[in-house]
Amino acid sequence: MPKPKKTGSGDSKEGKANTSLRLDRKTLKALKLRAIEEDTSVQKIIEKLIEGYLKKPAKRES
């Protein structure tokens, strides 16, 4: 029986979707360096930040 393929991040592709975003070069470089310092990935940092943002109640404009 063949083994399931693994993605580079170790996550299963199930439940994941790709997106892209544009960042200032200096911001992206700093983010990559921080990810290396923290032994993590840019994807994991961004996902954690987004999850925290989505936990906050939405601001309603009057």
N, CA, C and O atoms as a CHARMM CRD file, in Angstrom:
* protein
*
  248
    1    1 MET  N      0.85100  -1.17800   0.00000 PROA 1      0.00000
    2    1 MET  CA     0.00000   0.00000   0.00000 PROA 1      0.00000
    3    1 MET  C      0.89700   1.24100   0.00000 PROA 1      0.00000
    4    1 MET  O      1.78400   1.34500   0.84800 PROA 1      0.00000
    5    2 PRO  N      0.69100   2.19700  -0.93700 PROA 2      0.00000
    6    2 PRO  CA     1.54500   3.38800  -0.97400 PROA 2      0.00000
    7    2 PRO  C      1.28000   4.32100   0.20300 PROA 2      0.00000
    8    2 PRO  O      0.15500   4.45300   0.68500 PROA 2      0.00000
    9    3 LYS  N      2.34900   4.95500   0.64200 PROA 3      0.00000
   10    3 LYS  CA     2.23200   5.91000   1.74500 PROA 3      0.00000
   11    3 LYS  C      1.64600   7.21700   1.22300 PROA 3      0.00000
   12    3 LYS  O      1.90400   7.58500   0.07700 PROA 3      0.00000
   13    4 PRO  N      0.85500   7.93500   2.04400 PROA 4      0.00000
   14    4 PRO  CA     0.33400   9.23100   1.60000 PROA 4      0.00000
   15    4 PRO  C      1.47400  10.22200   1.42500 PROA 4      0.00000
   16    4 PRO  O      2.45400  10.20800   2.17000 PROA 4      0.00000
   17    5 LYS  N      1.32500  11.07700   0.43000 PROA 5      0.00000
   18    5 LYS  CA     2.34000  12.09900   0.19900 PROA 5      0.00000
   19    5 LYS  C      2.29600  13.14500   1.29700 PROA 5      0.00000
   20    5 LYS  O      1.22500  13.51600   1.77700 PROA 5      0.00000
   21    6 LYS  N      3.46200  13.61200   1.68600 PROA 6      0.00000
   22    6 LYS  CA     3.55900  14.67200   2.68200 PROA 6      0.00000
   23    6 LYS  C      3.90200  15.97400   1.98100 PROA 6      0.00000
   24    6 LYS  O      4.64100  15.98300   0.99600 PROA 6      0.00000
   25    7 THR  N      3.36200  17.07000   2.49100 PROA 7      0.00000
   26    7 THR  CA     3.72700  18.37700   1.96200 PROA 7      0.00000
   27    7 THR  C      4.96800  18.84900   2.68500 PROA 7      0.00000
   28    7 THR  O      5.34900  18.27200   3.70300 PROA 7      0.00000
   29    8 GLY  N      5.60600  19.88900   2.17700 PROA 8      0.00000
   30    8 GLY  CA     6.83000  20.39800   2.76500 PROA 8      0.00000
   31    8 GLY  C      6.67700  20.83000   4.20600 PROA 8      0.00000
   32    8 GLY  O      7.63400  20.73400   4.97400 PROA 8      0.00000
   33    9 SER  N      5.51700  21.29700   4.59600 PROA 9      0.00000
   34    9 SER  CA     5.31100  21.78800   5.95900 PROA 9      0.00000
   35    9 SER  C      4.90900  20.67900   6.91700 PROA 9      0.00000
   36    9 SER  O      4.79800  20.91200   8.12100 PROA 9      0.00000
   37   10 GLY  N      4.69200  19.48800   6.40400 PROA 10     0.00000
   38   10 GLY  CA     4.26600  18.39700   7.25300 PROA 10     0.00000
   39   10 GLY  C      2.76100  18.33400   7.42300 PROA 10     0.00000
   40   10 GLY  O      2.25700  17.39600   8.04100 PROA 10     0.00000
   41   11 ASP  N      2.02700  19.30500   6.89400 PROA 11     0.00000
   42   11 ASP  CA     0.57100  19.32500   6.99100 PROA 11     0.00000
   43   11 ASP  C     -0.03400  18.55000   5.83800 PROA 11     0.00000
   44   11 ASP  O      0.52700  18.51700   4.74300 PROA 11     0.00000
   45   12 SER  N     -1.16200  17.93600   6.07700 PROA 12     0.00000
   46   12 SER  CA    -1.91500  17.28500   5.02300 PROA 12     0.00000
   47   12 SER  C     -2.54600  18.35900   4.15400 PROA 12     0.00000
   48   12 SER  O     -2.92000  19.42200   4.65000 PROA 12     0.00000
   49   13 LYS  N     -2.66500  18.09100   2.86800 PROA 13     0.00000
   50   13 LYS  CA    -3.29700  19.06500   1.97700 PROA 13     0.00000
   51   13 LYS  C     -4.78900  19.16800   2.22400 PROA 13     0.00000
   52   13 LYS  O     -5.42100  20.14400   1.82000 PROA 13     0.00000
   53   14 GLU  N     -5.36200  18.16200   2.89100 PROA 14     0.00000
   54   14 GLU  CA    -6.79200  18.19700   3.16700 PROA 14     0.00000
   55   14 GLU  C     -7.09800  19.38300   4.08200 PROA 14     0.00000
   56   14 GLU  O     -6.42200  19.59200   5.09000 PROA 14     0.00000
   57   15 GLY  N     -8.11800  20.15100   3.72300 PROA 15     0.00000
   58   15 GLY  CA    -8.52500  21.26200   4.55500 PROA 15     0.00000
   59   15 GLY  C     -7.69200  22.51500   4.37100 PROA 15     0.00000
   60   15 GLY  O     -7.92000  23.50400   5.06700 PROA 15     0.00000
   61   16 LYS  N     -6.74700  22.50400   3.46800 PROA 16     0.00000
   62   16 LYS  CA    -5.89400  23.66700   3.23400 PROA 16     0.00000
   63   16 LYS  C     -6.13900  24.19600   1.83000 PROA 16     0.00000
   64   16 LYS  O     -6.44600  23.43300   0.91500 PROA 16     0.00000
   65   17 ALA  N     -6.00400  25.49300   1.66800 PROA 17     0.00000
   66   17 ALA  CA    -6.13000  26.12600   0.35700 PROA 17     0.00000
   67   17 ALA  C     -5.01300  27.14700   0.21100 PROA 17     0.00000
   68   17 ALA  O     -4.56100  27.72300   1.20000 PROA 17     0.00000
   69   18 ASN  N     -4.57800  27.36600  -0.99400 PROA 18     0.00000
   70   18 ASN  CA    -3.51200  28.33100  -1.25800 PROA 18     0.00000
   71   18 ASN  C     -4.07300  29.73100  -1.44300 PROA 18     0.00000
   72   18 ASN  O     -5.19000  29.91900  -1.92500 PROA 18     0.00000
   73   19 THR  N     -3.27900  30.69200  -1.05400 PROA 19     0.00000
   74   19 THR  CA    -3.56700  32.09100  -1.31600 PROA 19     0.00000
   75   19 THR  C     -2.23400  32.78900  -1.50700 PROA 19     0.00000
   76   19 THR  O     -1.18400  32.21300  -1.21900 PROA 19     0.00000
   77   20 SER  N     -2.26300  33.98900  -1.97500 PROA 20     0.00000
   78   20 SER  CA    -1.01800  34.73800  -2.10500 PROA 20     0.00000
   79   20 SER  C     -1.24300  36.15300  -1.59200 PROA 20     0.00000
   80   20 SER  O     -2.36700  36.65500  -1.58500 PROA 20     0.00000
   81   21 LEU  N     -0.17800  36.77300  -1.17100 PROA 21     0.00000
   82   21 LEU  CA    -0.26200  38.15500  -0.74300 PROA 21     0.00000
   83   21 LEU  C      1.03500  38.85100  -1.07900 PROA 21     0.00000
   84   21 LEU  O      2.07900  38.21700  -1.22700 PROA 21     0.00000
   85   22 ARG  N      0.95900  40.14800  -1.19500 PROA 22     0.00000
   86   22 ARG  CA     2.12600  40.94600  -1.53600 PROA 22     0.00000
   87   22 ARG  C      2.54400  41.73800  -0.30600 PROA 22     0.00000
   88   22 ARG  O      1.73300  42.44000   0.29800 PROA 22     0.00000
   89   23 LEU  N      3.80600  41.62100   0.05400 PROA 23     0.00000
   90   23 LEU  CA     4.35600  42.33400   1.19200 PROA 23     0.00000
   91   23 LEU  C      5.54600  43.16800   0.73400 PROA 23     0.00000
   92   23 LEU  O      6.22200  42.83700  -0.24000 PROA 23     0.00000
   93   24 ASP  N      5.78100  44.23200   1.44300 PROA 24     0.00000
   94   24 ASP  CA     6.97700  45.02300   1.21500 PROA 24     0.00000
   95   24 ASP  C      8.19200  44.10600   1.38900 PROA 24     0.00000
   96   24 ASP  O      8.19800  43.25600   2.27900 PROA 24     0.00000
   97   25 ARG  N      9.21000  44.26600   0.55700 PROA 25     0.00000
   98   25 ARG  CA    10.38200  43.38400   0.60600 PROA 25     0.00000
   99   25 ARG  C     11.02700  43.35000   1.98400 PROA 25     0.00000
  100   25 ARG  O     11.40800  42.28500   2.47000 PROA 25     0.00000
  101   26 LYS  N     11.15100  44.51600   2.61200 PROA 26     0.00000
  102   26 LYS  CA    11.77600  44.57600   3.93500 PROA 26     0.00000
  103   26 LYS  C     10.94500  43.83000   4.97300 PROA 26     0.00000
  104   26 LYS  O     11.48900  43.16200   5.85300 PROA 26     0.00000
  105   27 THR  N      9.62900  43.94800   4.86600 PROA 27     0.00000
  106   27 THR  CA     8.72800  43.25600   5.79400 PROA 27     0.00000
  107   27 THR  C      8.84700  41.75000   5.63100 PROA 27     0.00000
  108   27 THR  O      8.94600  41.02200   6.61800 PROA 27     0.00000
  109   28 LEU  N      8.83800  41.28000   4.39200 PROA 28     0.00000
  110   28 LEU  CA     8.93600  39.84900   4.14000 PROA 28     0.00000
  111   28 LEU  C     10.27800  39.29400   4.61500 PROA 28     0.00000
  112   28 LEU  O     10.33500  38.21200   5.19900 PROA 28     0.00000
  113   29 LYS  N     11.34700  40.03300   4.36400 PROA 29     0.00000
  114   29 LYS  CA    12.67000  39.58300   4.81000 PROA 29     0.00000
  115   29 LYS  C     12.71600  39.47300   6.33100 PROA 29     0.00000
  116   29 LYS  O     13.22700  38.49200   6.87100 PROA 29     0.00000
  117   30 ALA  N     12.18200  40.47700   7.01700 PROA 30     0.00000
  118   30 ALA  CA    12.15300  40.44900   8.48300 PROA 30     0.00000
  119   30 ALA  C     11.29900  39.29100   8.98500 PROA 30     0.00000
  120   30 ALA  O     11.64900  38.64300   9.97200 PROA 30     0.00000
  121   31 LEU  N     10.18400  39.02800   8.31200 PROA 31     0.00000
  122   31 LEU  CA     9.30200  37.92500   8.69600 PROA 31     0.00000
  123   31 LEU  C     10.00300  36.57900   8.52400 PROA 31     0.00000
  124   31 LEU  O      9.89200  35.70500   9.38400 PROA 31     0.00000
  125   32 LYS  N     10.71800  36.41200   7.42300 PROA 32     0.00000
  126   32 LYS  CA    11.45300  35.16900   7.17800 PROA 32     0.00000
  127   32 LYS  C     12.54200  34.97200   8.22600 PROA 32     0.00000
  128   32 LYS  O     12.72900  33.86500   8.73100 PROA 32     0.00000
  129   33 LEU  N     13.25500  36.03800   8.55100 PROA 33     0.00000
  130   33 LEU  CA    14.30200  35.94600   9.56800 PROA 33     0.00000
  131   33 LEU  C     13.71900  35.57100  10.92900 PROA 33     0.00000
  132   33 LEU  O     14.28100  34.74700  11.65000 PROA 33     0.00000
  133   34 ARG  N     12.58800  36.18400  11.27200 PROA 34     0.00000
  134   34 ARG  CA    11.94000  35.86000  12.55000 PROA 34     0.00000
  135   34 ARG  C     11.50000  34.40200  12.57100 PROA 34     0.00000
  136   34 ARG  O     11.64000  33.72800  13.59100 PROA 34     0.00000
  137   35 ALA  N     10.97400  33.91300  11.46200 PROA 35     0.00000
  138   35 ALA  CA    10.54800  32.51600  11.38900 PROA 35     0.00000
  139   35 ALA  C     11.74200  31.59100  11.62700 PROA 35     0.00000
  140   35 ALA  O     11.62500  30.59300  12.33700 PROA 35     0.00000
  141   36 ILE  N     12.87900  31.92000  11.03800 PROA 36     0.00000
  142   36 ILE  CA    14.08500  31.11800  11.24200 PROA 36     0.00000
  143   36 ILE  C     14.50600  31.16600  12.70200 PROA 36     0.00000
  144   36 ILE  O     14.83100  30.13600  13.29300 PROA 36     0.00000
  145   37 GLU  N     14.50200  32.36600  13.28700 PROA 37     0.00000
  146   37 GLU  CA    14.89700  32.52700  14.69300 PROA 37     0.00000
  147   37 GLU  C     14.00000  31.71500  15.62000 PROA 37     0.00000
  148   37 GLU  O     14.46400  31.18700  16.63000 PROA 37     0.00000
  149   38 GLU  N     12.72300  31.61500  15.28100 PROA 38     0.00000
  150   38 GLU  CA    11.75400  30.92000  16.12200 PROA 38     0.00000
  151   38 GLU  C     11.55400  29.46800  15.69400 PROA 38     0.00000
  152   38 GLU  O     10.68100  28.77500  16.21800 PROA 38     0.00000
  153   39 ASP  N     12.37100  29.00900  14.73600 PROA 39     0.00000
  154   39 ASP  CA    12.29700  27.63800  14.23700 PROA 39     0.00000
  155   39 ASP  C     10.87200  27.27100  13.82200 PROA 39     0.00000
  156   39 ASP  O     10.33100  26.24400  14.23400 PROA 39     0.00000
  157   40 THR  N     10.28400  28.13400  13.00000 PROA 40     0.00000
  158   40 THR  CA     8.93300  27.91300  12.49800 PROA 40     0.00000
  159   40 THR  C      8.90000  28.34900  11.04200 PROA 40     0.00000
  160   40 THR  O      9.95100  28.54300  10.43200 PROA 40     0.00000
  161   41 SER  N      7.72200  28.50400  10.48300 PROA 41     0.00000
  162   41 SER  CA     7.58900  28.93100   9.08800 PROA 41     0.00000
  163   41 SER  C      6.77100  30.20800   9.01000 PROA 41     0.00000
  164   41 SER  O      6.00300  30.53200   9.91700 PROA 41     0.00000
  165   42 VAL  N      6.95100  30.92600   7.90900 PROA 42     0.00000
  166   42 VAL  CA     6.15500  32.12400   7.65900 PROA 42     0.00000
  167   42 VAL  C      4.67800  31.74700   7.63500 PROA 42     0.00000
  168   42 VAL  O      3.84600  32.47700   8.17400 PROA 42     0.00000
  169   43 GLN  N      4.34700  30.62600   7.02200 PROA 43     0.00000
  170   43 GLN  CA     2.95000  30.17400   6.95400 PROA 43     0.00000
  171   43 GLN  C      2.36800  30.01000   8.34200 PROA 43     0.00000
  172   43 GLN  O      1.25600  30.46900   8.60100 PROA 43     0.00000
  173   44 LYS  N      3.09300  29.36600   9.23700 PROA 44     0.00000
  174   44 LYS  CA     2.57500  29.13700  10.58600 PROA 44     0.00000
  175   44 LYS  C      2.41000  30.45000  11.34300 PROA 44     0.00000
  176   44 LYS  O      1.44200  30.61300  12.08700 PROA 44     0.00000
  177   45 ILE  N      3.33100  31.38100  11.16700 PROA 45     0.00000
  178   45 ILE  CA     3.21600  32.68700  11.83300 PROA 45     0.00000
  179   45 ILE  C      1.96300  33.40700  11.34900 PROA 45     0.00000
  180   45 ILE  O      1.16700  33.89100  12.15400 PROA 45     0.00000
  181   46 ILE  N      1.79300  33.47500  10.04600 PROA 46     0.00000
  182   46 ILE  CA     0.64500  34.18100   9.47800 PROA 46     0.00000
  183   46 ILE  C     -0.66200  33.51700   9.88000 PROA 46     0.00000
  184   46 ILE  O     -1.62700  34.19800  10.22500 PROA 46     0.00000
  185   47 GLU  N     -0.69500  32.18300   9.83800 PROA 47     0.00000
  186   47 GLU  CA    -1.91900  31.47300  10.21400 PROA 47     0.00000
  187   47 GLU  C     -2.28300  31.74700  11.67300 PROA 47     0.00000
  188   47 GLU  O     -3.45400  31.95600  11.99000 PROA 47     0.00000
  189   48 LYS  N     -1.29000  31.74800  12.56100 PROA 48     0.00000
  190   48 LYS  CA    -1.53300  32.02200  13.98000 PROA 48     0.00000
  191   48 LYS  C     -2.05700  33.44900  14.17500 PROA 48     0.00000
  192   48 LYS  O     -2.97800  33.67400  14.95900 PROA 48     0.00000
  193   49 LEU  N     -1.46800  34.40200  13.46200 PROA 49     0.00000
  194   49 LEU  CA    -1.92200  35.78700  13.56800 PROA 49     0.00000
  195   49 LEU  C     -3.35800  35.95000  13.05900 PROA 49     0.00000
  196   49 LEU  O     -4.16000  36.66000  13.66600 PROA 49     0.00000
  197   50 ILE  N     -3.66800  35.30300  11.96500 PROA 50     0.00000
  198   50 ILE  CA    -5.02300  35.39800  11.40600 PROA 50     0.00000
  199   50 ILE  C     -6.03500  34.75400  12.34400 PROA 50     0.00000
  200   50 ILE  O     -7.11400  35.30400  12.56400 PROA 50     0.00000
  201   51 GLU  N     -5.69500  33.59800  12.89700 PROA 51     0.00000
  202   51 GLU  CA    -6.60800  32.94000  13.83100 PROA 51     0.00000
  203   51 GLU  C     -6.89300  33.83900  15.03800 PROA 51     0.00000
  204   51 GLU  O     -8.03500  33.92300  15.49000 PROA 51     0.00000
  205   52 GLY  N     -5.86000  34.51200  15.56400 PROA 52     0.00000
  206   52 GLY  CA    -6.04800  35.43900  16.67700 PROA 52     0.00000
  207   52 GLY  C     -6.94400  36.60200  16.29000 PROA 52     0.00000
  208   52 GLY  O     -7.80300  37.01800  17.06700 PROA 52     0.00000
  209   53 TYR  N     -6.74200  37.12200  15.09500 PROA 53     0.00000
  210   53 TYR  CA    -7.56000  38.22800  14.59000 PROA 53     0.00000
  211   53 TYR  C     -9.02300  37.81300  14.47000 PROA 53     0.00000
  212   53 TYR  O     -9.92100  38.56900  14.84200 PROA 53     0.00000
  213   54 LEU  N     -9.25700  36.61900  13.95300 PROA 54     0.00000
  214   54 LEU  CA   -10.63000  36.15600  13.74400 PROA 54     0.00000
  215   54 LEU  C    -11.35000  35.83500  15.04700 PROA 54     0.00000
  216   54 LEU  O    -12.58000  35.78100  15.06700 PROA 54     0.00000
  217   55 LYS  N    -10.62700  35.62300  16.11800 PROA 55     0.00000
  218   55 LYS  CA   -11.25200  35.36600  17.42700 PROA 55     0.00000
  219   55 LYS  C    -11.83500  36.63300  18.03900 PROA 55     0.00000
  220   55 LYS  O    -12.71800  36.56600  18.89400 PROA 55     0.00000
  221   56 LYS  N    -11.33900  37.79400  17.59900 PROA 56     0.00000
  222   56 LYS  CA   -11.85900  39.05700  18.11400 PROA 56     0.00000
  223   56 LYS  C    -13.22300  39.32500  17.49600 PROA 56     0.00000
  224   56 LYS  O    -13.47600  38.97300  16.34400 PROA 56     0.00000
  225   57 PRO  N    -14.10600  39.95600  18.28100 PROA 57     0.00000
  226   57 PRO  CA   -15.41700  40.30400  17.69400 PROA 57     0.00000
  227   57 PRO  C    -15.25400  41.32000  16.56100 PROA 57     0.00000
  228   57 PRO  O    -14.40000  42.20500  16.62000 PROA 57     0.00000
  229   58 ALA  N    -16.07600  41.17800  15.54800 PROA 58     0.00000
  230   58 ALA  CA   -16.03400  42.10100  14.42400 PROA 58     0.00000
  231   58 ALA  C    -16.49500  43.48000  14.86400 PROA 58     0.00000
  232   58 ALA  O    -17.44600  43.61300  15.63400 PROA 58     0.00000
  233   59 LYS  N    -15.81000  44.50900  14.36800 PROA 59     0.00000
  234   59 LYS  CA   -16.22500  45.89100  14.65900 PROA 59     0.00000
  235   59 LYS  C    -17.33000  46.26500  13.68400 PROA 59     0.00000
  236   59 LYS  O    -17.17400  46.15000  12.46900 PROA 59     0.00000
  237   60 ARG  N    -18.42800  46.70600  14.22900 PROA 60     0.00000
  238   60 ARG  CA   -19.57500  47.10700  13.40400 PROA 60     0.00000
  239   60 ARG  C    -19.54900  48.62200  13.21400 PROA 60     0.00000
  240   60 ARG  O    -19.42900  49.37800  14.17700 PROA 60     0.00000
  241   61 GLU  N    -19.66200  49.04300  11.98100 PROA 61     0.00000
  242   61 GLU  CA   -19.73100  50.47200  11.69900 PROA 61     0.00000
  243   61 GLU  C    -21.19100  50.91100  11.77300 PROA 61     0.00000
  244   61 GLU  O    -22.08300  50.19800  11.31400 PROA 61     0.00000
  245   62 SER  N    -21.42800  52.08000  12.35000 PROA 62     0.00000
  246   62 SER  CA   -22.80200  52.58400  12.49100 PROA 62     0.00000
  247   62 SER  C    -23.25200  53.29100  11.25000 PROA 62     0.00000
  248   62 SER  O    -24.38100  53.77800  11.19200 PROA 62     0.00000
